Amino acid sequence: MGKPFYWVKRLIFAGLILLLSVTTIAKEVQMWTWYGGVLGEIFRQIIKEDFTAKTGIDVVVRTVPEDDSHFQSFLLAYIGGNAPDIVEIYSHHAGELGLREALVDLRTLPDSEKVLGQIAPALLESVKFRGSVFAIPSEVNWEQMYYRKDILTAMGSEPPKTWDELGVINVKLRANGKNSYYEFQGDNQAANLFYPLVWQRGIDIYNQEGTESNLDDKEAIVAFIKFTSLYTKYGLLQETPIYTTFANGEVPIAILQNWHYSVIEGTAPQIIDKWSITEIPGTLQNNKIDHTGTGKLLVWGIPDSSKKKNEAWELLKFLSSNEFITKFMNRAFNSQEKWRLTFSNQEALVNAPFPARIQPVLDACLKHCKLKQVVPGGYSADRYIAFAYNKVVINGEDPEKAIRKAAAECTVEIQKKIKEFSRFIKKL
């Protein structure tokens, strides 16, 4: 009796060990993020304190490069069956992956309506296709205008409210050896500098069905002529070491993404009270100025290959919550790096660590920030806008002819991709 009972106990014990190990594995999720260094440490600590401690779900965080090599690494990992349970990517990559059924449609998960309802509506359009939602918008870097108060006051000028006003002011600036700068940091720069001028005129860059470019519309053509004239007529800079030239006053007007706020604060303390921000210039429509802008958007997605979708979704709900975002923003600002971060959660923005006097500007920028809708081939088609821009600004060609040709080329690219993705699109 002794030996059989001994082996029974050993088997029971081994079974318990196996059960515990399986439970532990099931309670762990792998995630890839760009948050590294100080921000990465803060990110991990909050997850450990406020998520793992409450849910029992361990989170293994891997910091990956913030460039296209990360996207390529993810594709290889996905194909090889080694993708994480959560991945942080740019919104346009979410569209590309979602159309290939590589990301979970978040609408199919519990509480999705409540979670997605926290996000600024215009930002959700950049991760949706025919109702499917491929990712949750997270940190958003919208465009805003930085200006030197002291220099504009000395000139007797106000910050420009429209693109026409920017052109007029830039003539004065150039007469005094100064200039303005308009930048979009990221892929397809020319396209993303141009698109706000289209949206401000009340039209979209694609037709309603998302099957053709709309950039041969008369309003889009006017917008392109206006956009390129900023360089050909008014002489805006195409390149400048902006932190140096903004600080020394050579470039007192700069349209940049909002993360530059922290960098300017840190690199130019000597002008701390001499500059401020406002919305990007707009277009007068029906006696009202439309300030629709754009930006870059980081999003969280759940790869379709994940075997822990429920745990991953619990973590995504936490990462998009007011609780997490507020704590992350404040700890980031209180760190030695003093980052001022902004997120897509509308309720959390009021808790962002910015001076109270510019809170209305932040609210307006988030409200008016728009990104491209998901259209097959839309991302790759943007290169034709860069070609058109170069033809006009560098080679001096006719802007209407250039944008009409670009529109036709974009349509060819989009329709080629629609055909390529047709087997996936039919399922959505």
C-alpha positions in Angstrom: 0.0 0.0 0.0 2.9 2.3 0.8 4.5 2.5 -2.7 1.3 2.9 -4.7 0.1 5.7 -2.4 3.5 7.3 -2.7 3.3 7.3 -6.5 -0.3 8.6 -6.3 0.9 11.6 -4.2 3.7 12.2 -6.7 1.3 12.2 -9.6 -1.1 14.6 -7.8 1.8 16.9 -6.9 3.1 16.8 -10.5 -0.4 17.6 -11.8 -0.7 20.6 -9.4 2.7 21.9 -10.6 1.6 21.5 -14.2 -1.8 23.2 -13.5 -0.1 26.1 -11.8 2.4 26.5 -14.6 -0.3 26.5 -17.2 -2.3 29.1 -15.2 0.8 31.2 -14.9 1.4 31.1 -18.7 -2.2 31.9 -19.4 -1.9 34.9 -17.2 1.0 36.5 -19.1 0.9 38.7 -22.2 3.7 39.8 -24.4 3.7 43.4 -25.7 5.9 45.5 -28.0 6.1 49.2 -27.5 8.3 52.2 -28.4 8.4 53.4 -24.9 12.0 53.0 -23.7 14.4 54.7 -21.4 12.8 56.8 -18.7 9.3 56.6 -20.3 9.7 52.9 -20.6 10.5 52.5 -16.9 7.5 54.7 -16.0 5.3 52.7 -18.4 6.3 49.3 -16.9 6.0 50.5 -13.3 2.4 51.8 -13.7 1.3 48.5 -15.4 2.9 46.5 -12.6 1.3 48.7 -9.8 -2.1 49.2 -11.3 -2.8 46.4 -13.7 -0.9 43.3 -12.8 -1.5 43.8 -9.1 -5.3 44.0 -9.7 -5.7 41.4 -12.4 -2.9 38.9 -11.8 -1.9 39.2 -15.5 1.8 39.6 -15.9 3.0 41.8 -18.8 6.3 41.3 -20.5 7.2 44.5 -22.2 9.7 44.6 -25.1 10.9 48.0 -26.3 11.3 48.1 -30.1 12.8 50.7 -32.5 10.6 53.6 -33.4 11.0 53.3 -37.2 9.9 51.1 -40.1 12.3 48.4 -39.0 9.8 47.7 -36.2 7.0 47.2 -38.6 9.0 44.8 -40.7 10.1 42.9 -37.6 6.5 42.5 -36.6 5.5 41.2 -40.0 8.3 38.6 -39.8 7.3 37.6 -36.3 3.6 37.3 -37.3 4.5 35.1 -40.3 6.8 33.0 -38.2 4.1 32.6 -35.4 6.1 34.6 -32.9 4.1 37.8 -32.8 3.3 39.5 -29.4 -0.2 39.7 -27.9 -0.2 43.5 -28.2 1.7 45.7 -30.6 2.2 49.4 -30.8 2.3 50.8 -34.3 1.3 53.9 -36.3 -2.3 54.2 -37.4 -1.6 53.7 -41.1 0.2 50.4 -40.3 -2.9 49.3 -38.4 -5.0 49.9 -41.5 -2.6 47.8 -43.7 -2.5 45.0 -41.1 -6.2 45.1 -40.5 -7.0 44.7 -44.2 -4.9 41.6 -44.2 -6.8 40.2 -41.2 -3.6 40.3 -39.1 -5.3 42.4 -36.3 -8.4 41.6 -34.3 -11.5 43.6 -35.0 -11.9 45.2 -31.6 -15.7 45.6 -32.1 -16.0 41.9 -31.4 -14.7 42.2 -27.9 -16.7 43.0 -24.8 -17.1 46.7 -23.7 -15.7 47.8 -27.0 -18.3 50.5 -27.5 -17.6 52.0 -24.1 -13.8 51.9 -24.6 -13.8 53.3 -28.1 -16.3 56.0 -27.0 -13.5 57.6 -25.0 -11.5 58.4 -28.1 -11.7 61.6 -30.2 -14.0 60.5 -33.1 -11.9 61.9 -35.9 -8.9 59.8 -34.8 -10.9 56.5 -34.8 -11.5 57.0 -38.6 -7.8 56.3 -39.1 -8.1 52.7 -37.8 -11.6 51.8 -39.1 -12.7 50.1 -42.3 -16.3 49.4 -43.1 -17.1 49.4 -39.4 -14.3 47.2 -38.3 -11.9 48.8 -35.8 -8.4 47.5 -36.0 -6.7 49.3 -33.1 -7.1 51.7 -30.2 -5.6 55.2 -30.7 -3.2 56.1 -28.0 -0.6 58.9 -28.0 -1.3 61.6 -30.6 1.1 64.1 -32.0 -1.0 66.8 -33.7 0.4 69.8 -35.6 0.3 73.2 -33.9 1.8 76.6 -34.5 4.7 77.8 -32.3 5.3 81.6 -32.5 7.6 84.1 -30.9 5.4 86.6 -29.1 8.1 89.2 -28.7 9.1 89.2 -32.4 5.5 89.4 -33.7 4.6 92.1 -31.2 7.6 94.1 -32.3 6.4 93.8 -35.9 2.8 94.8 -34.9 1.5 91.4 -36.0 -0.7 88.7 -34.5 -0.2 85.0 -35.1 -1.6 84.2 -38.5 -5.1 82.6 -38.4 -5.2 81.6 -42.1 -2.8 80.5 -44.7 -3.2 83.8 -46.5 -2.2 85.6 -43.4 0.8 83.4 -43.0 1.9 84.3 -46.5 1.5 88.0 -45.8 3.4 87.9 -42.5 6.1 85.8 -44.1 6.8 88.6 -46.6 7.4 91.0 -43.7 9.6 88.4 -41.9 11.7 87.9 -45.0 12.1 91.6 -45.4 13.7 91.5 -41.9 15.9 88.5 -42.5 13.5 86.0 -40.9 11.2 83.3 -42.1 8.5 80.7 -41.3 8.7 76.9 -41.3 6.0 74.2 -41.8 7.1 70.6 -41.0 5.5 67.2 -40.7 7.9 64.7 -39.2 7.2 61.2 -40.5 6.5 59.4 -43.7 5.0 61.1 -46.8 5.8 64.6 -45.5 4.5 66.5 -48.5 1.2 64.7 -48.5 0.6 65.3 -44.8 1.5 69.0 -45.1 -1.0 69.3 -48.0 -4.0 67.3 -46.7 -5.1 69.8 -44.0 -5.6 72.4 -46.7 -7.9 70.0 -48.5 -10.0 69.0 -45.4 -10.3 72.7 -44.5 -12.2 73.3 -47.7 -14.9 70.8 -46.7 -13.9 67.9 -48.9 -12.0 64.6 -48.4 -8.9 63.3 -50.2 -10.8 60.2 -51.4 -14.3 59.7 -52.9 -17.0 58.6 -50.5 -16.5 54.9 -51.4 -12.7 55.1 -50.8 -12.1 53.8 -54.3 -10.6 56.8 -56.0 -8.6 59.9 -55.3 -10.6 63.1 -54.9 -7.6 65.4 -55.4 -8.7 66.4 -58.9 -11.8 68.1 -57.4 -11.7 71.8 -58.0 -11.5 72.6 -54.3 -8.5 70.2 -53.9 -6.8 71.8 -56.8 -7.2 75.3 -55.2 -5.8 73.8 -52.0 -2.8 72.5 -53.8 -2.1 75.8 -55.5 -2.4 77.5 -52.1 -0.1 74.9 -50.4 2.6 75.1 -53.0 2.4 79.0 -53.1 3.6 79.0 -49.5 7.0 78.0 -51.0 6.9 79.4 -54.5 5.3 82.8 -53.8 5.9 83.4 -50.1 9.2 81.6 -49.6 8.7 79.4 -46.6 11.7 77.4 -45.6 11.8 73.8 -46.6 14.5 72.9 -44.0 16.0 74.5 -40.9 17.6 73.5 -37.6 14.4 74.6 -35.9 15.5 74.5 -32.3 18.3 76.8 -33.1 16.5 79.2 -35.4 13.4 79.4 -33.3 15.4 80.2 -30.2 17.6 82.9 -32.0 14.6 84.4 -33.7 15.4 83.6 -37.3 12.3 81.5 -37.5 9.6 83.1 -35.2 6.8 81.0 -36.7 7.0 77.2 -36.9 4.2 74.7 -37.5 5.4 71.5 -35.8 4.0 68.5 -33.9 3.1 68.9 -30.3 6.0 66.9 -28.8 8.3 69.7 -29.9 6.8 71.7 -27.0 8.9 69.7 -24.4 12.0 70.0 -26.5 11.8 73.7 -27.0 11.2 74.1 -23.2 14.3 72.1 -22.5 16.6 73.4 -25.1 15.8 77.1 -25.0 15.1 78.2 -21.4 16.3 81.7 -22.3 13.1 82.4 -24.3 10.7 80.6 -21.9 8.3 83.6 -21.6 8.7 84.8 -25.2 6.8 82.1 -27.1 3.4 80.4 -27.2 1.3 78.1 -29.3 -2.0 78.2 -31.2 -3.8 76.1 -33.8 -2.4 75.8 -37.3 -3.6 78.3 -39.9 -7.0 77.6 -41.4 -9.2 78.3 -44.4 -12.1 80.7 -44.3 -15.3 78.8 -45.1 -18.8 80.2 -44.8 -17.5 83.1 -42.6 -15.8 80.7 -40.3 -12.1 79.6 -40.2 -11.7 75.9 -40.4 -8.5 74.8 -38.5 -8.6 71.1 -39.3 -5.1 69.7 -38.9 -3.4 66.4 -38.8 -0.6 64.6 -37.0 0.9 61.2 -36.2 -1.0 58.7 -34.1 0.3 55.7 -32.1 -2.2 52.9 -31.7 -2.4 49.5 -29.9 -3.5 46.4 -31.8 -4.0 42.8 -30.9 -2.5 40.4 -33.5 -5.0 37.9 -34.8 -2.4 35.2 -34.0 -2.6 35.9 -30.2 -3.8 33.0 -28.0 -4.4 35.4 -25.2 -6.8 37.9 -26.7 -9.0 38.2 -23.6 -6.0 39.1 -21.4 -4.6 41.4 -24.1 -8.0 43.2 -24.3 -8.0 43.7 -20.6 -4.6 45.4 -20.8 -5.7 47.6 -23.8 -8.8 48.7 -21.8 -6.4 49.7 -19.0 -4.0 51.5 -21.3 -6.8 53.6 -22.9 -8.3 54.5 -19.5 -8.3 58.0 -18.0 -6.6 56.4 -14.9 -3.6 55.1 -16.7 -3.2 58.0 -19.1 -3.4 60.7 -16.4 -0.8 58.9 -14.3 1.5 58.3 -17.2 1.3 61.9 -18.4 2.1 63.3 -15.0 4.9 60.9 -14.1 6.5 61.6 -17.5 6.4 65.3 -16.9 7.7 64.9 -13.3 10.7 62.8 -14.5 14.0 64.3 -15.3 13.1 64.4 -19.0 10.0 66.6 -18.4 8.0 65.1 -21.3 4.5 66.6 -21.9 2.5 63.8 -23.6 -0.9 64.0 -25.2 -3.3 61.1 -25.8 -6.5 60.4 -27.8 -8.7 60.0 -24.8 -10.8 63.1 -24.7 -11.4 63.1 -21.0 -7.8 62.7 -20.1 -6.6 65.8 -22.0 -7.8 68.1 -19.2 -5.3 66.4 -16.9 -2.3 66.9 -19.2 0.5 68.8 -17.5 0.4 72.0 -19.6 0.0 75.6 -18.5 -3.7 76.4 -17.9 -3.5 79.3 -20.4 -3.0 77.0 -23.4 -5.5 74.3 -22.4 -8.1 75.7 -24.8 -5.6 75.4 -27.6 -4.9 71.8 -26.7 -8.7 71.0 -26.7 -9.1 72.7 -30.1 -6.2 70.9 -31.6 -7.4 67.5 -30.5 -10.9 68.2 -31.6 -9.7 69.3 -35.1 -7.0 66.7 -35.6 -7.9 64.4 -38.5 -6.0 61.5 -40.1 -6.6 59.7 -43.3 -9.3 57.1 -43.4 -8.2 53.5 -44.2 -8.2 53.0 -47.9 -6.4 50.1 -49.6 -3.2 51.6 -51.2 -3.8 55.0 -49.6 -0.5 55.0 -47.8 1.6 54.0 -50.8 -0.3 56.4 -53.1 0.9 59.3 -51.0 4.2 59.3 -52.8 2.5 60.8 -55.8 1.8 63.9 -53.8 5.5 64.2 -53.1 6.2 63.9 -56.8 3.7 66.6 -57.5 5.1 68.9 -54.8 8.7 68.5 -56.2 7.5 69.2 -59.7 6.0 72.5 -58.6 8.3 73.8 -55.8 11.6 72.5 -57.2 11.0 72.3 -61.0 8.6 75.2 -61.3 5.9 73.2 -63.2 2.2 74.1 -63.3 0.5 73.1 -59.9 -2.9 72.2 -61.4 -1.4 69.9 -64.0 0.9 68.3 -61.4 -1.9 67.5 -58.9 -4.3 66.2 -61.6 -1.6 63.8 -62.7 -1.0 62.8 -59.0 -4.7 62.2 -58.5 -4.9 59.9 -61.5 -1.8 57.9 -60.3 -3.3 57.7 -56.8 -6.5 56.2 -58.2 -4.6 53.6 -60.1 -2.7 52.6 -57.0 -5.8 52.4 -54.9 -7.7 50.3 -57.3 -4.8 48.0 -57.8 -4.7 47.5 -54.0 -8.5 47.0 -53.8 -8.1 44.2 -56.3 -5.2 42.7 -54.3 -7.1 42.8 -51.0 -10.5 41.8 -52.4 -10.5 38.4 -50.8 -10.0 40.0 -47.4 -12.3 43.0 -48.0 -15.2 40.7 -48.8 -15.1 39.3 -45.3 -15.4 42.7 -43.6 
